[in-house]
């Protein structure tokens, strides 16, 4: 098993594991970390669909993380 394959498994663990979390903020943070690792993985394996999907999901998650943090400060 090489470094790139291990990186793919780590990304998978973050994304899959994020769905086990009950706190939506923690879920989105863990999912974003997994997505960002998948973007790196996608570059390493030269897979534009992996890069594109996970970059998009990281941006969406980041938007919602910021929104959740702003709303928690108002309350």
Secondary structure, DSSP 4 states (H G I P E B T S, - for coil): --HHHHHHHHHHHHHHHHTT-SSHHHHHHHHHHHHHHHHHHHHHHT-HHHHHHHHHHHHHHHHHHHHHHHHHHH-
